[in-house]
Amino acid sequence: MQNIVFDLKPTVAGEVLSLDADLEAVSRDFGGIVHRLPRVRVRPLDSADIAQVVRYAREQQLTITCRAQGHSLGGQCLNQDGILLDMSQYNTLQKIEQKNGLFFTAAAGTTWRQVLNAALPQQLCPPVVTNYADVSVGGTHSTGGMGASSFRFGSQADNCTGLEVVTGEGEIVRCSHAENRELFEHVLGGFGHFGIISQVQHRLRKCPPQTRTYTLLYDDLDALVADMKTLTSEERVDYLVAVPAVNIQGLARSGGLRPLVGWFYSLQITVEYENLDALDDGQLLAGLHFYRRVWTEDLPFEEFILPAIPFDTSPGTANPWMDMFLSANPATQYIKLALEQITTFLDFTRTPMGAFCLQKSRISLPLIRLPEEEFVVGFGVYPTIPAAHLDFVLKGLNQISNAGLELGGRRYLIGQLQFDSAQWHHHFGEYWQTIKALKQKYDPFSVLQSPFSTF
């Protein structure tokens, strides 16, 4: 290990760390499921540092994994016995451009909160904002990046207009839809399998001053999904998310005491507006099949768009989160099944869950795999549990994951994954042959680790 440190320190401008405490600090991610200990941790200051480390790793037959804010859920940003590239200090928001188009340029470790804090005072915003703002732009571009407006704008990666990438051979390459397009389209959503994102150029849009959010209560899941399809296909709203709400209706005594559980569904839809007089609640909600309109709230745009969801980072906890994408008809069947099974292995009264939707035509990147129909429903389960309960909970989550796959679903690969070879084949299908060919082209020595590396 000391040879690696001595070799790298004179050749990179950033820090090269090898103390036990420095390595242990990057041995776990937000998921808290996987523990991997690298041999060396490098904090690059620029893309030249990244390229130098990649070339060294190739020569020494070492692997590299990138980590910025460490919010992966299944060890995707961890490395065992190789080099961990810690991008957290490579975090400069370099430019917000308004004259020649609307976009920002940033180093890969820049957080979305940094982007929002700089853009919002200029009445600008990224088209898609995830539910947590302290993740990095490099991280979400490499995984996809979904949000409550993705049914309109696609993933965050779909709104990328240019990248600087370091390939597995240590070459610094600029790419976009017009330049090196093949690499561009596979680094986005590629989890670092083909190249390391060092800089990002990403669309911005003008944002209005105000938002109105309607909270609608449903007692019928089929009606909810039908209304979600109507609202998104007609583009009546700008943001949409649905949340299951448990209703315990007493105890059943036959076969042992157990709670009688029913489910309602809260649908939150939001529209942006310039002028309150232009809003017509009746027209917006016409033809929907909700049980009750619960709440209507007006907020300034900058207050609405900054995610307010708290996350539990207590020591000794794990976050085995998962998201499934399904077509509309099997989605209702799957959600009902998942909710029924979740009551057997999770504290369902304290487990956040949510449903959102996508339009397949808005997702242009080949590595974000979706069902074939245009209207896609996403359903996610986001438990925070004592680490001691992890094996039991993972067994239950894997069962509902397998049920979704059998219904033609596709997993969103940011979550905890325990795929076998058959499940990877199901996920990528015949496209896996293309993935293998591109890996050989851009990372022939398999320096770059990713979730795909185990397949």
C-alpha positions as CSV (number, residue, x, y, z in Angstrom):
1,M,0.0,0.0,0.0
2,Q,2.8,2.4,0.8
3,N,4.2,1.9,-2.7
4,I,0.9,3.2,-4.1
5,V,1.0,6.2,-1.9
6,F,4.6,7.0,-2.7
7,D,3.9,6.5,-6.4
8,L,0.8,8.7,-6.5
9,K,1.7,11.6,-4.2
10,P,4.3,13.2,-6.6
11,T,2.0,12.9,-9.6
12,V,-1.3,14.3,-8.4
13,A,-2.1,17.7,-7.1
14,G,-4.8,16.4,-4.7
15,E,-4.5,14.4,-1.5
16,V,-3.5,10.8,-1.3
17,L,-4.7,9.2,1.9
18,S,-4.0,5.8,3.4
19,L,-4.5,6.1,7.2
20,D,-6.9,3.6,8.6
21,A,-9.4,6.3,9.7
22,D,-9.3,7.9,6.2
23,L,-10.1,4.6,4.5
24,E,-12.7,3.6,7.0
25,A,-14.5,6.9,6.5
26,V,-15.3,5.9,2.9
27,S,-15.9,2.2,3.5
28,R,-19.7,2.5,3.8
29,D,-22.4,4.4,1.9
30,F,-25.8,5.8,2.8
31,G,-27.3,2.4,2.3
32,G,-25.3,1.0,5.2
33,I,-25.5,-2.6,3.7
34,V,-22.1,-3.1,2.2
35,H,-18.6,-2.6,3.7
36,R,-15.6,-2.3,1.4
37,L,-12.2,-1.0,2.3
38,P,-10.0,0.6,-0.4
39,R,-6.2,0.5,-0.2
40,V,-5.9,4.2,-1.0
41,R,-8.2,7.2,-1.1
42,V,-7.4,10.0,-3.6
43,R,-9.0,13.5,-3.5
44,P,-8.4,14.8,-7.0
45,L,-8.4,18.6,-7.6
46,D,-9.0,18.4,-11.4
47,S,-9.5,16.1,-14.3
48,A,-5.7,15.8,-14.9
49,D,-5.5,14.2,-11.4
50,I,-8.3,11.8,-12.3
51,A,-6.6,10.8,-15.5
52,Q,-3.2,10.3,-13.8
53,V,-4.8,8.0,-11.2
54,V,-6.6,6.0,-13.9
55,R,-3.4,5.5,-15.9
56,Y,-1.6,4.4,-12.7
57,A,-4.4,1.9,-11.8
58,R,-4.2,0.5,-15.3
59,E,-0.5,-0.1,-15.0
60,Q,-0.7,-1.6,-11.6
61,Q,-3.9,-3.7,-12.3
62,L,-5.9,-1.9,-9.6
63,T,-9.6,-1.0,-9.7
64,I,-11.1,2.4,-9.2
65,T,-14.4,3.5,-7.9
66,C,-15.8,7.1,-7.7
67,R,-17.5,8.5,-4.7
68,A,-18.7,12.1,-4.1
69,Q,-21.3,12.5,-1.3
70,G,-21.6,8.7,-0.7
71,H,-25.3,8.5,-1.1
72,S,-25.4,5.2,-3.0
73,L,-27.5,2.5,-1.4
74,G,-26.0,-0.8,-2.4
75,G,-22.2,-0.2,-2.3
76,Q,-22.1,1.3,-5.8
77,C,-19.6,4.0,-4.7
78,L,-17.4,1.7,-2.6
79,N,-14.2,0.0,-3.5
80,Q,-12.4,-3.1,-2.1
81,D,-8.6,-3.3,-2.2
82,G,-8.3,-0.7,-5.0
83,I,-8.4,3.1,-5.3
84,L,-11.3,5.2,-4.1
85,L,-11.6,8.5,-6.0
86,D,-13.2,10.9,-3.5
87,M,-14.7,13.6,-5.6
88,S,-16.3,15.5,-2.8
89,Q,-13.7,18.4,-2.9
90,Y,-13.8,18.6,-6.7
91,N,-17.0,20.7,-6.4
92,T,-16.7,24.0,-8.2
93,L,-19.8,25.4,-9.9
94,Q,-17.9,27.0,-12.8
95,K,-20.6,28.8,-14.8
96,I,-24.2,29.7,-15.1
97,E,-24.8,30.7,-18.8
98,Q,-27.8,32.8,-19.9
99,K,-26.6,34.4,-23.2
100,N,-26.0,31.4,-25.3
101,G,-28.7,29.1,-24.0
102,L,-29.5,28.3,-20.4
103,F,-27.1,25.9,-18.7
104,F,-24.6,25.5,-15.9
105,T,-21.2,23.9,-15.9
106,A,-19.8,22.2,-12.8
107,A,-17.2,19.8,-11.5
108,A,-18.5,16.4,-10.8
109,G,-18.5,16.7,-7.0
110,T,-20.7,19.8,-7.0
111,T,-24.0,19.2,-5.2
112,W,-27.4,20.0,-6.5
113,R,-27.9,22.3,-3.5
114,Q,-25.0,24.4,-4.7
115,V,-26.6,24.6,-8.2
116,L,-30.0,25.6,-6.8
117,N,-28.5,28.2,-4.4
118,A,-26.8,29.8,-7.4
119,A,-29.5,29.4,-10.0
120,L,-32.7,30.3,-8.0
121,P,-31.8,34.0,-7.3
122,Q,-31.5,34.3,-11.1
123,Q,-35.0,32.8,-11.6
124,L,-33.4,29.7,-13.0
125,C,-33.8,26.0,-12.1
126,P,-32.7,22.6,-13.4
127,P,-35.7,20.8,-15.2
128,V,-35.5,17.9,-12.7
129,V,-34.6,18.1,-9.0
130,T,-34.3,14.9,-7.0
131,N,-35.9,14.4,-3.5
132,Y,-32.5,15.1,-1.8
133,A,-30.4,18.1,-2.9
134,D,-27.1,17.1,-1.3
135,V,-26.2,14.5,-3.9
136,S,-23.6,15.3,-6.5
137,V,-24.2,16.2,-10.1
138,G,-21.7,13.6,-11.2
139,G,-23.4,11.0,-9.1
140,T,-26.9,11.5,-10.4
141,H,-25.8,11.8,-14.0
142,S,-24.1,8.5,-13.7
143,T,-27.2,6.8,-12.2
144,G,-30.0,8.7,-13.9
145,G,-31.5,11.0,-11.4
146,M,-35.3,10.9,-11.1
147,G,-37.7,13.5,-9.6
148,A,-41.3,14.6,-9.4
149,S,-41.1,16.4,-12.8
150,S,-39.4,13.5,-14.6
151,F,-42.7,12.6,-16.4
152,R,-42.2,16.0,-18.3
153,F,-38.5,16.3,-18.6
154,G,-37.0,12.8,-18.2
155,S,-34.2,12.0,-15.9
156,Q,-31.5,14.5,-14.8
157,A,-29.1,12.6,-17.2
158,D,-31.5,13.3,-20.1
159,N,-31.0,17.0,-19.5
160,C,-27.3,16.9,-19.7
161,T,-25.9,18.8,-22.7
162,G,-22.2,17.9,-22.4
163,L,-19.6,16.0,-20.3
164,E,-15.9,15.8,-19.7
165,V,-15.1,12.2,-19.1
166,V,-12.0,10.3,-18.2
167,T,-12.0,6.9,-19.9
168,G,-10.6,3.6,-18.5
169,E,-7.4,4.3,-20.5
170,G,-6.9,7.6,-18.7
171,E,-7.9,9.8,-21.7
172,I,-9.8,13.0,-21.1
173,V,-12.6,13.2,-23.6
174,R,-15.3,15.9,-24.2
175,C,-18.6,14.4,-25.3
176,S,-22.1,15.5,-26.1
177,H,-25.0,14.6,-28.5
178,A,-22.8,16.1,-31.3
179,E,-19.4,14.9,-30.2
180,N,-18.4,11.4,-29.1
181,R,-22.0,10.6,-28.8
182,E,-21.6,6.9,-28.1
183,L,-19.5,7.6,-25.0
184,F,-21.8,10.4,-23.9
185,E,-25.0,8.3,-24.1
186,H,-23.4,5.4,-22.1
187,V,-21.5,7.3,-19.4
188,L,-24.9,8.9,-18.6
189,G,-26.7,6.2,-16.5
190,G,-23.6,4.0,-16.7
191,F,-22.5,4.0,-13.1
192,G,-18.9,4.7,-14.0
193,H,-18.7,1.5,-16.1
194,F,-17.3,3.2,-19.2
195,G,-15.8,6.4,-17.9
196,I,-15.5,8.8,-14.9
197,I,-17.5,12.0,-15.2
198,S,-15.3,14.9,-14.3
199,Q,-17.4,17.9,-15.5
200,V,-21.0,18.3,-16.3
201,Q,-22.9,20.8,-18.5
202,H,-26.6,20.7,-17.8
203,R,-29.8,22.5,-18.9
204,L,-31.5,25.2,-16.9
205,R,-34.9,26.7,-17.4
206,K,-36.7,29.8,-16.4
207,C,-38.8,29.2,-13.3
208,P,-42.0,31.1,-12.3
209,P,-42.4,32.9,-9.0
210,Q,-45.2,30.7,-7.5
211,T,-46.5,27.2,-7.1
212,R,-49.8,25.6,-6.0
213,T,-49.9,22.1,-4.6
214,Y,-53.1,20.1,-4.3
215,T,-53.3,17.1,-2.0
216,L,-56.0,14.6,-3.1
217,L,-57.0,11.5,-1.1
218,Y,-57.9,8.2,-2.9
219,D,-59.4,5.1,-1.5
220,D,-59.0,3.2,-4.8
221,L,-55.6,2.4,-6.3
222,D,-56.9,1.8,-9.8
223,A,-58.5,5.2,-9.8
224,L,-55.3,6.8,-8.6
225,V,-53.1,5.2,-11.3
226,A,-55.7,6.2,-13.9
227,D,-55.7,9.8,-12.8
228,M,-51.9,9.8,-12.7
229,K,-51.9,8.7,-16.3
230,T,-54.5,11.4,-17.2
231,L,-52.6,14.2,-15.5
232,T,-49.2,13.3,-17.0
233,S,-50.3,12.5,-20.5
234,E,-52.3,15.7,-20.7
235,E,-49.5,17.7,-18.9
236,R,-52.0,19.4,-16.6
237,V,-49.4,19.5,-13.8
238,D,-45.7,20.2,-13.4
239,Y,-45.0,17.8,-10.5
240,L,-46.6,14.6,-9.2
241,V,-46.0,12.1,-6.4
242,A,-48.3,9.7,-4.6
243,V,-47.8,8.3,-1.1
244,P,-49.6,5.3,0.5
245,A,-51.2,6.1,3.8
246,V,-51.9,3.3,6.2
247,N,-55.2,3.0,8.0
248,I,-55.3,0.5,10.8
249,Q,-59.0,-0.5,11.3
250,G,-58.7,-2.6,14.4
251,L,-57.4,-6.1,15.2
252,A,-58.3,-9.5,13.8
253,R,-58.3,-12.3,16.4
254,S,-58.6,-15.4,14.3
255,G,-55.2,-17.1,13.8
256,G,-53.6,-14.8,16.4
257,L,-53.8,-11.1,16.9
258,R,-52.9,-9.0,13.9
259,P,-53.8,-5.5,12.7
260,L,-56.5,-5.0,10.1
261,V,-54.7,-2.8,7.6
262,G,-56.3,-0.7,4.9
263,W,-54.6,1.8,2.6
264,F,-55.4,5.2,1.3
265,Y,-53.3,7.1,-1.2
266,S,-52.3,10.7,-1.1
267,L,-51.7,12.3,-4.5
268,Q,-49.7,15.6,-4.4
269,I,-49.8,17.5,-7.7
270,T,-48.2,20.9,-8.2
271,V,-48.5,23.5,-10.9
272,E,-46.3,26.5,-11.4
273,Y,-47.8,29.9,-12.1
274,E,-47.0,33.5,-12.8
275,N,-50.5,34.9,-12.0
276,L,-52.9,33.5,-9.5
277,D,-55.9,34.7,-11.6
278,A,-54.9,32.3,-14.4
279,L,-55.4,29.2,-12.2
280,D,-58.6,27.4,-12.5
281,D,-58.9,24.7,-9.9
282,G,-62.1,23.2,-11.4
283,Q,-60.6,22.8,-14.8
284,L,-57.3,21.3,-13.4
285,L,-59.1,18.7,-11.3
286,A,-62.0,18.0,-13.7
287,G,-62.7,14.4,-14.4
288,L,-60.4,13.1,-11.6
289,H,-61.7,10.3,-9.3
290,F,-60.3,11.3,-5.9
291,Y,-62.2,10.6,-2.6
292,R,-61.5,13.9,-1.0
293,R,-59.5,17.1,-1.7
294,V,-57.5,17.4,1.5
295,W,-55.3,20.5,1.1
296,T,-54.3,23.3,-1.2
297,E,-51.1,25.2,-0.6
298,D,-49.4,28.1,-2.4
299,L,-45.6,28.5,-2.0
300,P,-42.9,30.6,-3.6
301,F,-41.1,28.5,-6.2
302,E,-37.8,28.6,-4.4
303,E,-39.4,27.3,-1.2
304,F,-41.3,24.6,-3.0
305,I,-38.4,23.3,-5.1
306,L,-35.8,22.8,-2.3
307,P,-36.4,19.2,-1.1
308,A,-37.6,19.1,2.5
309,I,-37.5,15.4,3.2
310,P,-35.4,14.5,6.2
311,F,-33.2,11.4,6.2
312,D,-32.2,9.4,9.2
313,T,-28.4,9.0,9.3
314,S,-28.3,7.6,12.9
315,P,-25.4,5.2,13.7
316,G,-26.3,1.6,13.5
317,T,-29.0,2.0,10.9
318,A,-29.3,0.8,7.3
319,N,-31.3,2.1,4.4
320,P,-32.2,-0.8,2.1
321,W,-34.2,1.3,-0.4
322,M,-35.6,0.0,-3.7
323,D,-37.6,1.4,-6.7
324,M,-39.4,-0.6,-9.3
325,F,-40.6,0.6,-12.7
326,L,-43.8,-1.0,-14.1
327,S,-46.3,-0.5,-16.8
328,A,-49.7,0.8,-15.6
329,N,-51.7,-2.5,-15.5
330,P,-49.2,-4.6,-13.6
331,A,-48.3,-1.6,-11.4
332,T,-51.6,-1.7,-9.5
333,Q,-51.3,-5.4,-9.0
334,Y,-47.7,-5.0,-7.8
335,I,-48.4,-2.2,-5.4
336,K,-51.2,-4.1,-3.8
337,L,-49.0,-7.1,-3.4
338,A,-46.0,-5.1,-2.1
339,L,-48.1,-3.3,0.5
340,E,-49.6,-6.6,1.7
341,Q,-46.1,-8.2,2.0
342,I,-44.5,-5.2,3.6
343,T,-46.7,-5.5,6.6
344,T,-45.0,-8.8,7.4
345,F,-41.4,-7.6,7.6
346,L,-41.3,-3.8,8.1
347,D,-42.8,-1.3,10.5
348,F,-45.1,-0.1,7.8
349,T,-46.4,2.8,9.9
350,R,-42.9,4.4,9.8
351,T,-41.7,3.3,6.4
352,P,-41.8,6.0,3.6
353,M,-43.1,4.8,0.3
354,G,-44.0,6.6,-2.9
355,A,-45.3,6.3,-6.4
356,F,-44.4,8.5,-9.3
357,C,-44.6,8.2,-13.1
358,L,-42.6,8.5,-16.3
359,Q,-43.3,8.8,-20.0
360,K,-41.0,6.4,-21.7
361,S,-40.4,8.7,-24.7
362,R,-38.9,11.3,-22.4
363,I,-36.1,8.9,-21.3
364,S,-33.6,8.7,-24.2
365,L,-30.7,7.0,-22.6
366,P,-30.1,3.3,-23.4
367,L,-28.9,2.3,-19.9
368,I,-32.1,3.5,-18.1
369,R,-34.2,0.4,-18.7
370,L,-38.0,0.7,-18.6
371,P,-41.0,-1.4,-19.5
372,E,-42.2,-1.1,-23.1
373,E,-45.4,0.9,-22.6
374,E,-45.3,4.7,-22.8
375,F,-46.8,5.3,-19.3
376,V,-44.6,3.9,-16.6
377,V,-45.3,3.9,-12.8
378,G,-42.5,3.9,-10.3
379,F,-43.0,2.6,-6.9
380,G,-40.4,2.9,-4.1
381,V,-40.0,1.6,-0.6
382,Y,-37.5,3.6,1.6
383,P,-37.1,2.0,5.1
384,T,-34.6,3.0,7.7
385,I,-34.0,0.1,10.0
386,P,-31.6,-1.1,12.7
387,A,-28.6,-2.8,11.0
388,A,-29.3,-5.9,13.2
389,H,-32.6,-6.4,11.2
390,L,-31.0,-6.1,7.8
391,D,-30.9,-9.8,6.8
392,F,-34.6,-10.3,7.6
393,V,-35.7,-7.1,5.8
394,L,-33.5,-7.8,2.8
395,K,-35.2,-11.2,2.4
396,G,-38.6,-9.5,2.3
397,L,-37.5,-6.8,-0.1
398,N,-36.0,-9.3,-2.4
399,Q,-39.3,-11.2,-2.5
400,I,-41.2,-8.1,-3.6
401,S,-38.4,-7.2,-6.0
402,N,-38.7,-10.6,-7.6
403,A,-42.5,-10.2,-7.8
404,G,-42.1,-7.0,-9.7
405,L,-39.6,-8.5,-12.1
406,E,-42.0,-11.4,-12.8
407,L,-44.6,-8.8,-13.8
408,G,-42.3,-7.3,-16.4
409,G,-40.9,-4.6,-14.1
410,R,-37.4,-3.1,-14.1
411,R,-35.4,-2.0,-11.1
412,Y,-34.0,1.5,-10.8
413,L,-30.3,0.5,-10.2
414,I,-29.6,3.1,-7.5
415,G,-31.1,0.9,-4.8
416,Q,-29.8,-2.1,-3.0
417,L,-29.5,-4.9,-5.5
418,Q,-28.9,-8.7,-5.1
419,F,-29.3,-9.7,-8.7
420,D,-28.2,-13.1,-10.0
421,S,-27.1,-13.6,-13.6
422,A,-30.6,-14.4,-14.8
423,Q,-31.9,-11.1,-13.3
424,W,-29.2,-9.1,-14.9
425,H,-30.1,-10.7,-18.2
426,H,-33.7,-9.8,-17.6
427,H,-32.8,-6.2,-16.9
428,F,-30.6,-5.6,-20.0
429,G,-31.8,-8.3,-22.4
430,E,-29.9,-8.4,-25.7
431,Y,-28.4,-5.0,-24.9
432,W,-25.8,-6.7,-22.6
433,Q,-23.8,-7.6,-25.7
434,T,-23.5,-3.9,-26.6
435,I,-22.5,-3.1,-23.0
436,K,-19.7,-5.8,-23.1
437,A,-18.4,-4.4,-26.5
438,L,-18.4,-0.8,-25.2
439,K,-16.6,-1.9,-22.0
440,Q,-13.8,-3.4,-24.1
441,K,-13.6,-0.2,-26.2
442,Y,-13.5,2.4,-23.4
443,D,-12.1,0.4,-20.4
444,P,-10.3,-2.6,-21.9
445,F,-8.4,-3.4,-18.7
446,S,-11.5,-3.2,-16.5
447,V,-10.0,-0.5,-14.3
448,L,-13.4,1.1,-13.6
449,Q,-15.8,-0.7,-11.2
450,S,-19.5,-0.5,-11.3
451,P,-22.6,-2.6,-10.4
452,F,-22.3,-4.1,-13.9
453,S,-18.8,-5.4,-13.2
454,T,-20.1,-8.4,-11.3
455,F,-22.4,-9.6,-14.1
